[in-house]
Amino acid sequence: FSPGFILRGGCLYAGAVVPSFNSARAIAVQTGKFEACVRWLTYWPIYGVLSLIYSYLSDVIAWVPFAYHFELAVILWLQLPFFRGSY
C-alpha cells in the first residue's frame, strides 16, 4: 500500500506525461500506419472524460479505499496494447 499523494502523482504521470510522449511520437513517425495515431487520439477523449468525472466526484472518491489504485488500473488498461482499452 502506498500513500495517496505518491499514487496520485503516479496516476498523473501515467495518465498525462507518458501518453503525451507516445502521442507525439506516433504523430511524428507517420509510417503510413494510422493505428498508433488512432489509438492515442482515442485515448485522450476517454482520459479527459474520466478526469472530468474524477474532478467532480473527488470529495466522494477521497473516502473510497483504493480509489487511486483503481484509477491507475483504469489508466493502464487504456494504455497497454495487450488490453486494447482505447482501441
N, C-alpha and C positions, 0 to 999 in steps of 0.2 A: 504494500500500500504506500502510496506516495502523497505528499502534501498537495492540497488543491492548487496552490499558486504555481507549483512546478508543473503539474499536469496541465493546467490551463495554458501555460506558456508553451508546452509541448503541443497542445491542440492548435494554438495559433501558428506555431512553426510548421506543423504537419499540414495544416489546412490552408495556409496562405503562402508561405515562403517557398516551400518545395514545389507546389503546383505552379507558382509564378515562374520559377526557373524552367520547369518542364514545358509549360505553355510557350514560353519564349523560344525554347529550343525546338519545339515541334513546328512553330511558325517559321523560324529561321531556316530550318533544314529543307523543308518542302521538297521531298524526294519524289513527288508525284503521288504518293500515298497520303490521302487525306484522313486516314483513320485516326492518326495521332491528334490531328487538329480537331477533328470532330469529338474525340474523347475528352480533350481538355476544354473545348468550348461547351460541352455538355456539363462538365464538372462545375464550372463557375456559377451558372444559374442555380443549380441544386445546392451548392455550398452557400450561396447568397440567401436562399430561402431558409435553409436550416439556421444560418446565423441570425437572420431576422426573427425567426421563431424563438431562438435561444435568447435573444436580447429582450424580447417581450416577456418571456417566462423566466427570466433569470432569478427573480426573487423566489419563485416556487422551486425552480430546479436546484437552487442552492441548498435546499433541505433534503434533496433526494440523495441517498447514499450511492456512491459510484457513478454520479452523473457525468463527471469528466471522463471517466473510463469508458462509458457508453459513447460519449461524443467522439472520443479518439477512435473507438472501434468503428463508428459510422464513417468517419473521415477516411480511415484506412480502407474500409470496404469500398468507398467511392473511388479511391485512387489506384489500388492494386489491380493489375491486369488479370490476375487469377480469378478474382471475384466478378469482374466485369460490371462493377456497380454503376459507373457513369456512362455506360455504353447505351 
